[in-house]
Amino acid sequence: MSSRTATTGKSWPRRPGVRLGAAVAVLLSVATGCSDGGRDYAVPKDLCGVEVGSDLLAPFLPDGEKVAQRAYDAGDTSPRCRVTVDDRLILYVADDLVPPDTDPLKVQDRALLRLGNPAPVDVGEAARVANRGATAVAGCTRDGAEKKFVTLLQLERSTPEDTEQRRSALTDLLRAYSPKAMADLGCAPK
């Protein structure tokens, strides 16, 4: 006997379909009540202050309510930036000026392997694109000294879902971002 029969003396008929329908309705209202499932923010035209166009950033940005970029320096020649959506890290960007005898691709070899299947791409003097990141290297001159400029883009989510689309979008973003970021650091191409 159910606990309801103790007060009325009658047994309530079981209607599992009604309970299941009510549970599904509650779950759907909770899932859709927070957002309509789209982007409630404008996609920025810049990446960390470097003009790239919103079409190049859009593939990596998930649905949400707010996008933010937080830039900081890890040193005079090492700007960093984090792109978040709803306070979740989406994209990490690191730029560095290094001595000309440094091989940044060798230095970042393990990091690129962790990002998944790095392969050469035609960006700068040398570049690699992986499943969740990319890096490019270009020679430049700053204050009369030869340097190498290195950019690292690292995705924290696999967006877009299709790996080939993601790798292609990373290559396009790297190609647009890297030379402009190098110029922003005052390093002229060789």
C-alpha positions in Angstrom: 0.0 0.0 0.0 1.3 3.5 -0.8 1.7 6.2 1.8 -1.2 8.0 0.2 -3.7 5.3 1.2 -3.0 5.9 4.9 -4.8 9.2 4.8 -7.7 8.5 2.4 -8.2 4.8 2.7 -8.0 4.6 -1.1 -5.2 3.5 -3.4 -4.1 6.0 -6.0 -3.8 4.5 -9.5 -0.2 4.4 -10.8 0.3 6.4 -13.9 4.0 6.1 -14.8 3.4 7.9 -18.2 2.3 11.0 -16.4 5.2 11.0 -14.0 7.7 10.4 -16.9 6.1 13.2 -18.9 6.3 15.6 -16.0 9.9 14.7 -15.4 10.9 15.3 -19.0 9.0 18.6 -19.0 10.9 19.8 -15.9 14.3 18.7 -17.4 13.6 20.5 -20.7 12.5 23.7 -19.0 15.7 23.7 -16.9 17.9 23.0 -19.9 16.3 25.7 -22.1 15.5 28.2 -19.4 19.0 29.5 -19.1 19.6 30.3 -22.7 18.1 29.8 -26.1 21.2 27.8 -27.0 22.9 30.5 -29.1 25.4 33.2 -28.8 24.1 36.0 -26.7 27.3 38.1 -27.4 29.0 39.7 -30.3 32.0 37.9 -31.7 35.0 40.3 -31.3 36.8 41.5 -34.4 40.2 41.3 -32.6 42.1 38.7 -30.8 43.8 40.1 -27.8 44.0 43.6 -29.3 45.1 42.3 -32.8 42.6 42.9 -35.6 41.8 39.6 -37.2 38.0 39.8 -38.1 35.2 38.1 -36.2 34.8 35.5 -39.0 38.2 34.0 -38.0 37.3 33.8 -34.2 33.7 32.7 -34.6 34.5 28.9 -35.2 36.1 28.6 -31.8 33.6 30.4 -29.7 30.7 28.3 -28.2 27.2 29.4 -27.3 27.0 31.5 -24.2 26.1 34.9 -22.8 29.4 36.7 -22.5 32.8 36.7 -24.2 35.9 38.3 -22.6 39.6 38.7 -23.4 42.1 39.2 -20.6 45.6 40.3 -21.7 48.7 40.3 -19.5 52.4 40.3 -19.9 54.8 37.5 -18.9 57.6 40.0 -19.7 58.3 42.9 -22.0 58.5 40.6 -25.0 56.0 37.9 -23.9 52.3 39.1 -24.1 49.7 36.5 -23.1 45.9 36.5 -23.5 43.0 34.4 -22.4 39.7 34.3 -24.2 36.7 33.1 -22.1 33.0 32.5 -22.7 30.9 32.6 -19.6 34.1 32.6 -17.5 35.3 29.3 -19.1 38.7 29.4 -20.8 38.3 28.8 -24.6 41.5 30.0 -26.2 45.0 30.8 -24.8 47.4 32.9 -26.8 51.1 33.3 -26.1 53.6 35.4 -28.1 57.3 35.6 -27.5 60.4 37.2 -29.0 63.3 34.8 -28.6 67.0 34.8 -29.7 67.6 33.9 -33.3 69.4 30.7 -32.5 66.4 29.2 -30.6 64.3 26.6 -32.4 60.8 27.3 -31.0 59.3 24.2 -32.7 61.8 22.0 -30.9 61.1 23.7 -27.6 57.4 23.3 -28.0 57.6 19.8 -29.5 56.0 18.0 -26.5 53.3 20.7 -26.1 52.3 20.3 -29.7 52.2 16.5 -29.4 49.8 16.9 -26.4 47.6 19.1 -28.6 47.3 16.3 -31.1 49.0 15.3 -34.4 51.0 18.4 -35.2 51.8 18.8 -38.9 53.6 21.5 -40.9 51.6 24.4 -42.4 52.5 27.3 -44.6 52.6 30.2 -42.1 55.6 32.4 -41.4 59.0 30.7 -41.7 57.9 27.6 -39.9 54.6 26.5 -38.4 52.7 23.5 -37.0 49.0 23.0 -36.6 47.6 20.4 -34.2 44.1 19.2 -33.4 43.7 21.8 -30.6 46.4 24.3 -31.2 48.9 25.9 -33.6 52.3 27.7 -33.5 54.2 29.8 -36.0 57.7 31.2 -36.1 59.0 34.2 -38.1 62.3 36.0 -38.1 62.3 39.7 -37.4 64.4 42.7 -36.2 63.7 44.8 -33.1 65.9 47.7 -32.0 68.6 46.5 -34.5 68.7 43.0 -33.1 67.6 39.9 -34.9 64.9 37.9 -33.1 62.4 35.1 -33.7 58.7 35.8 -33.1 56.7 32.9 -31.9 52.9 32.6 -31.6 51.1 29.8 -29.8 47.3 29.4 -30.1 45.9 26.7 -27.7 42.2 25.7 -27.7 40.8 24.4 -24.4 37.7 22.9 -26.2 37.4 20.9 -29.4 35.3 23.5 -31.2 34.4 23.2 -34.0 33.7 19.4 -33.5 35.1 18.4 -36.9 38.9 18.0 -36.5 39.8 19.0 -40.1 37.6 22.1 -39.9 39.2 23.0 -36.6 42.7 22.6 -38.0 41.9 24.6 -41.1 40.3 27.4 -38.9 43.4 27.4 -36.6 45.7 27.8 -39.7 43.6 30.7 -41.0 43.6 32.4 -37.6 47.3 31.9 -37.2 48.0 33.3 -40.6 46.0 36.5 -39.9 47.1 37.0 -36.3 50.9 36.2 -36.2 52.3 38.9 -38.5 50.2 41.6 -36.9 51.1 40.5 -33.4 54.7 40.6 -34.4 54.4 44.2 -35.6 52.6 45.1 -32.4 55.7 44.0 -30.5 57.8 46.3 -32.7 59.6 43.6 -34.6 59.9 44.2 -38.3 59.9 41.2 -40.7 63.2 40.1 -42.1 
